[in-house]
Amino acid sequence: MTAHAPHEDTIAAIASAPGAAGVGIVRVSGPHVPAIAHALLGRSPEPRHAHFAAFRDASGQLIDRGLLLYFPAPASYTGEHVLELQGHGSAVLLDTLLRRVCGLGARLARPGEFTERAFLNGKLDLAQAEAVADLIAARSQAGARAALQSMEGVFSRKVEALLQSLIALRVHIEAAIDFPEEEIDFLADPAIAQQLTTLRAKLDDLLREAQRGVRLNDGLRVAIVGRPNAGKSSLLNALAGSDRAIVTDIAGTTRDVLRESISLDGITLELADTAGLRDTHDPVEREGVRRAHGERERADVVILVTDAQHADADLAWLRDLPPAVERIVVVNKIDLDTVTAHVEQRTDAHWLWLSVKTGVGLDALRERLKQLAGAGSGEGAFSARRRHVLALEQVSEHHARTAHVLAVTHAGELAAEELRQAQHALGEITGTYSSDDLLGAIFSSFCIGK
């Protein structure tokens, strides 16, 4: 990525978390850093060395004593001159020190502005920059490991490899367009078909990995659906390990969506217990059923809770789900049917026979959920965001249209244009192509000081 023109202003912010702590940090970045460091230390600091300093205000009054570290450009986080001041973690002292730094020529940083400058100066690409925020916000060990992988460039390298394959195909097709007078149909070259097939395989693999990365980052969204009294609320309570949902023998007890966030071996699950699916004249229950259908559409996984008697009929509630939604059928109450707990992988869904009441078979469900959330993905698992998945889905659509155009109309210009748009969508992931609105939306979600 080409570095942008250097910023003329210098930014500063408190980089440590709010509240009392043993150590607090003020971070500064920009062209005025050497002068600010000299004013605070009384001399020019040695690069990348910790200097013990007395931080004083403009009148010479002592603010705090701590460490001063100077990182000259371009060997710094932002690619600019960077200064870190480490003092005692008092909010009053840090605020006073920040005011002193601003008095020496800095201004307050916007949320995410340090990482934004790192991106603009070519120190990070956009996917890596987003991974910085994901690492800070990680809610599980698996999510933190995945975010670290993305920050180290694992995801970006996979995107770059896919981008090079796409460019090679685009070059091949555009070269074929240059020979319209020839009797040979260059667009029918088997090499183009092979490149299309190879690109499709790479794209599908990366899309699956990115979808798994979103789950590792955001947690797995699970909607529990089924007819009234099937055991949905009991299942939520069993997975959560507490009586979060009211359980009675009265049908229609759950009338709204009840949410619970749980952790399974470091994997975050966002559970949603929904109203029983049935026709009803009760306006409140009818609204609950409507919301249950909405939860199905937004979920990563839908668990249909049923029993042996109604299982086949209840499958109708899974048929109109988006293709990307994972389907699990839980055949509950096997303790009443004297059926052994077991698992079957069918074409329509992953089936589990269990008893929520006795707990028999629940471990198999937990393992399935952890697997879908990305547990055991290996050291190469990386974090991703939903915008990355949407971009890859756009690339997939352009690829499909390219294949259709070449197979049906042999219109090389249209195929080349589809690939150009695919390249643009792929470039949005790493920031090769990015609008100011996109950058503003991404970095405004960062914490101040990062």
N, C-alpha and C positions, 0 to 999 in steps of 0.2 A: 504494500500500500504506500502511495506517495505521501510524504509528510506535508502537512499544511503549513501556511505561513505562521511564524511564531506569534504568540499572544504578547501584546504590549503591557497588559496589566498583570498584577501578581495577586493570587488568591490565597486565602487563609481560612482555616476552620478548626474546630475542636474535633479530633479524629477518634477519641476514646468515647466509650459509652457514657450516657448521662448518669449522674449519681456519684456518691462518694466511693473512692477507690484508692489503692495504694499509689498508683501511677496514672497520670493523665497526660494526653498528648495533644499538642497543637501542631498542625501541619501547614506548611507554606510552599507555594510553587509559583515560579515565574521569574522574570528578569531582574526584579529588585531583591531577590533572595540574598546575593552576596553582600549587598549593602546592609540589609536587615541583620544578617548574621554578624557582620562586623560591629554594628551598633550594639547588639546584645552581648557579644563576647568581649568587645574591646579590641579585637584584632581579627584578621582574616582566619577563618577556621581551616584546618587541614581536612581535605576530602575524606569522607567515610571513616572518620575517627570520632569517638565519643569525647566531647569536651565538657568538663564540669564547669558550670557557669552560674553566675549570680544574675538573675533576670531583674532588671530595674526599669522603673517607669521614666518618663521624660525628665522628671525633677531629680532623678537619682535615687528615689525611694525603692527599697528592696521589695520586689513582688514575690519571688520564690527562688529557690536554688534547685538546679537540676542538670540534665544533660542536653547538649546541643549537638546535633548531627547534621552534616552538610553533604549533599549529594549533587555534584555539578552535572550539568547537562552534557551529553545526552544519556549518561549512565544513571538514570533514575526511573522511578515508577512512571512519571508523567512524560519523561523525555526532556523536561525543563530542569532548571536549577530547583532543587527541593531542599527544604529545611524542616527538621523535626525537633521540636522542643518537648522534652519529657520532664515534667514536674510532678508535684503531688496532685493526687486526683480529687482536688476540691473544686467544686463548680465555681466558687467565687474566685479562686486563684486563676483557674483556667480562663475564665471570662476576662479577668483583668489582663492576663498575658495576651489574650487574643486582641483586646483593645490596643495594647501597646504595639503589637505587630501591625495592626491596621494603621496606627498613627505613624508608623515608619514607612508606609507606602503600599500596604496591601489592602485588599477589599475582602468582604465576606464571600465565601464560595457558595455557589448554588449546590443543591443536592446532586451528587454524582459528577461534579465538575472535574475533580481530579482524574477520575477514570475516563471521562469524556476527553480530556486533554491527552491522556495516554493513547486513546484510540485515534484521535486526530493526528498525533505525532508518530503513528505507526508502531507503537510499542505493543499494542493489542489489536486484534481484529474485533468486530462487533460481537461475535459469539463468545469470544474469550472475555470481553468486557462484561457481558451479561452474566457469565459464570462467576465473576467476582461477587456480584450481588447475590447470586444463588448460593454461593458458599457461605456468605455471611448469614443468610436467612435459612440455611439448611436445618431441617427438623429431625433428621435421623443420620446415623453414621453412614448408611448407604447413600443418602442424598448428598452428604458432604463429600464422600469419596467421588461420586459421579461429577459433582460440580468442580472438584479439583482436577479431574481428568479433562473436563472441557476447558478449564482455565489454562491447562498445560498444552492445549491445542489439539487434543485427540479428535474432537468433533470437526474442528476446522480443517484438519488434514483430510478427513474423509470427504468433506464437502469439496475441497480443492481437487481431489482425485476424480470425483464425479464431474466437476466442472471441466477438467482437462479432457475427459472422455467425450463430454458433450461438445466441446469446441472442436475436437478432432472430427466428429461426425458432421458438424456444421460446415467445416472447411471442405470436407469431402463432397458434400451436397452442393455447396456453392461453386466448387470447381467444376462439377458436372454440368451446372447451369451454363457455364461459359462455352459449351460446345453444342449449341442448338442445331447447327447445320450438319453435324455428323450423323451418319446412318446408325451408329452404335448408340444404344440407349444407356448412357452412363448411369442414370438413376436406377437402372435395373441391376447394377453391379452387386453380386452376392456379398461383397465386402460391406456395403451399406446396410444390408439386411442383418448381417452378423453384428455390426456395430450397434444397430438398434436393439438387437436381442441382448447383447452384453450390457448396454446402458440400462435397459429395463431391469435386469437382474441386480445391478449395482444400486439403482434407484430404490427398488423394493426393499433391499436389505437395509439401506440407510434410513428409509422411512420407518421401518419396523424398529430399528435401534433408536431413532429419535422419539417415537411414540413411547417406548420404554423409558427413555430419558426424561420425558415430561412426567411420567408417573413417579420416577425416582425423585424428581424435583418437587412436584406439587402434591404428591400422594395419589393414591388410587381412589377414584370416586366410584363408590359402590351403591347402587340403588337396590333395595330389597322390595320386591313386589309379589303379589299373589292375591288370591281371594281372601275374604275375611276369615279369621280364625284358622289360617293355615299355619301360623307359628312365626310370622314375620317379626313381631315385637320380641318374642322369646328368643329368636335367633340374634337380634341386635343385642339384647341383654347378655346372651351367652358369649358373643364375640367381644363385647365391651367389658365383660367381667363385673357388671353392676346392673342394678334394676333401673335402667334409664327410661325404659318404656313401660307404660301401664299394660298389664296383661290380665284379661278377664275372659270369661266364656261368652260374653256378649259380643255379637258381631258388630263391627263398625266402631270399635273403641278408638282406633287411631283415625283422626280426621284431618290431620295436617302432617307435614313432613317433619319428622324428628331426626336431627342430625347428631352424630357422635364421631369424634376423631379418636382413633385408637392407634397403637403402635404394635406391630407384630415383628419381633426380632429386628427392630430398627427400621421397619418399613411402615410408613404412615398410610392409614386407610381412613377415608372420609365416608362414613356409613350414613345412609339415608333410609329410614324406615318410613314407608308410605302407606296411605290409606288402602284398605282392601278394595280390589278392583271388582266392581259389580254395578248393575243398574240400580239406582236408588232415587226416591222422590225427595229425600231429605236434602235441602239446598246446601247445608253445611258439608254433609258427607259428599255430595256431588262435586263441590269445589275441591275437596280433598282428593277425589278420584282424578279430577283434571290435573291437579298438581302432581299426582303420582305419574301420570303419563308424561308430564314435562321432565320429571326426574329421570325417567327411562331414556329420554332423548339426550340428556346431558351427561349421562354416566359413562365411565370407562367399562364398567362391568355391571350387568344386571343379574341379580340372583332371583330366580323364580322359585318361591316356596310353595310347595304343593304336597299332595299325598298320593298314594298308589291309586286311589279311586278316581282322582280328578286329573292326574298328570297329563294324559293325552289331550284332554280338552283345554287345559290351561296353557298348553304350548302356543295357542293362538296369540297370547300376549307378548310373545317374543318375535313373531314373524315380521313385524313392520319396523323393527329396530334398524338404525343405521348399520351398515356392514362392519364398521370398525368396533362396534360395541361387542365385548366378550359376553357370552351367555353361559350361565350356570343354572342347572335345574337341581334343586334340593328336594328330594322326595323324603318328606319329614314323617315322623310318627311311626317309624318302623318297629318301635317297641309295642305298638298295638297290632301290628300285622305279622309279628314274628318273622321278620325279614332280616337277613344278615347285612350289616353295613358293607357297602362296596362302591366302586367307582367304575364308570364306563365313559369312554370318549366316543360320542356319536357325532354325526355330521351336523345335527341341529344345535347341539350344545354339549357342555361337559356335565355329565349326570353324576350325582352323589346320593346314595341312600344313607340316611342317618336319623338320629333321634336327638332333637334339641333338648328334650326333657331330661334324658339320661346322659347326654353328652357323647354317646357312642357315634363315631364317624365324624365328629367336629374337627378333629385334627387334620383329616384329609381336606376339609374345606379350607382350613387355615393355610395349609401348604399350597393349595391351588391359588389362593389369593396372593400369597407372598410371591409365587412364581409369576403371576400376571403383573405384579407391581415391580418386577425386575430383580427380585432377590436371586442370588446365585448367578448374576449376569456375567461375572468375571471381572478381571481387572480393567478390561477395556470399556466397561460401561461408562457412559458420559451423560451429563445432564443436558436437557434441551428445554425449549419453551414452545408454547403452542403456536407462536408465530413461525417458528422453524418448521413445525409439522405442516402448517398451512402453506408455507412456501414450497416445501417438497411435494405437497399434493398438487400445487399449481404446475410444478415441473412435470409431474406424472401426467397431468391432463394434456400439456403441450406435447409430451412425448407420444401419447396415444393419438393425438390429432396428426402428428408428423407421420406416424406409421400408416394411418388411414389415408392420408393424402398421397403418399408414395405408392400405396397398394392399389388405390382406386383411380386417381386422376393423373398421377405422375407429374403433378405441378411442383416442380422443384422450388420455385419462388415462394410458394405458400409453405412448403416444408421448411425452408430456410428461415422464414419469418417466425414460424412456431418455435424453432430452436433458438432464435434470437430472444424471444420472450422467455423461454425456459432458462436461458443463460442469465437473463436479468433477474428472474425470480430467485434463482440459486445464489446470485451475487448479493441479494438483500440479506441473506443469512449472515455473511461475514462482513458486510458493509462495503463491498466493492461498489454496489449501487445502493445509495441510501439518501432519503430526503431529510431535510431539516426537521420536519414534523416527526418522522420516525425516531430520529436521534433524541429529540426533545421528550418524546413519550417514554423512551427507554431510560434515559439518564435521570429524568425527574423522579423515578421510582426508587433511586438509590438513597442511601442515608447521607447526610451532610458529613463531609470529611473523607468520603471515599469516592 
